[in-house]
Amino acid sequence: MPHSLLDSGKKGMYINWSYGDGSSNNSHLPIDMQFNAGHQLQIVLYSVLMIVSAIGNITVLTLLIKRRLKTHSRIDMMLTHLAIADLLVTFLMMPLEIAWAYTVRWMAGDIMCRLMAFCRTFGLYLSSFVLVCISVDRYYAVLQPLKLSKRRGRIIISIAWTLAFICSTPQVFIFHVEPHPNVTWYEQCVTYNSFKNENHHIVYNILVLIFMYALPLITIICSYASIYMEIFRHSRMPNSEGFRRSSIDILGRAKRRTLKMTITIVLAFVICWTPYYVMCIWYWFDRQSASSVDQRIQKGLFLFACTNSCMNPIVYGIYNIKIRKNRKSCDCLALNSNTIKFRGGNCNIK
């Protein structure tokens, strides 16, 4: 996660602020270095997000674990890891943001600063990489099902965890506790003095954007675009009666449902994170004009991005509610028609 927007005020106070007599009286500090109404709002909103995300993801995780004991499907395994990634964001990043907003300055020491910087990004990286795994899995499930296996699914999930760990590790070396040059008792967990110049900092942030957002998004778009191009191609084949009916009929009922659900999850990821990254890019390349944007908007964009952890269980719940309704409808029709064939055909929801 690029931290320019989150850290800009804290770094700026070290560079630009020369006011202060070195005493420990908070009344002498600028408003952005004191607990204010903006911090109160952050605490309230993050607390609500954390509760909603925890309830939603724990519920989904429980349901998926129960289902995996029966079905052992790859997609359920990947959705389980997505729920775990969202829970890491919920219980590692969100409490940190709440505590940091309450204290304003960093009071947990240098080791905890570095550890929390790592944890702050690990769940976000993992969530992005698991979404890539899901999109690649759907690509093979629809276009090359014979190449799929549970073992391969576990391998790509293991790669996602490994890459998330590797990509988060630089945070441990970049973030550190830095005392204010004029008010030495005031310490903050920042990236200040970690780069030779600001251009190096911008390059690092761009690399983070590429690996956490751009590359996963490109991979996801290519995977789903390939799926729909193949469906469209088959739907226009004149020699296949099955393909002439409808492009969506190429997929079985279960694959259609799973494809729609995973695409919705990806759309939620794009909608939640794109505004924040657009603001980041603006800040990196035109800091003067971007800095004029209200700090509440900047912080609000990151908070909106964090709602993605709440969206995934909601999407999963919506689609599974539909499944249960369809199952009940199919069961009733099967009983009325006194036929097992109907239940095993169009109502296949595994």
Order of alpha helices (4+ residues) and beta strands (2+ residues): alpha-alpha-alpha-alpha-alpha-alpha-alpha-beta-beta-alpha-alpha-alpha-alpha-alpha-alpha-alpha-alpha
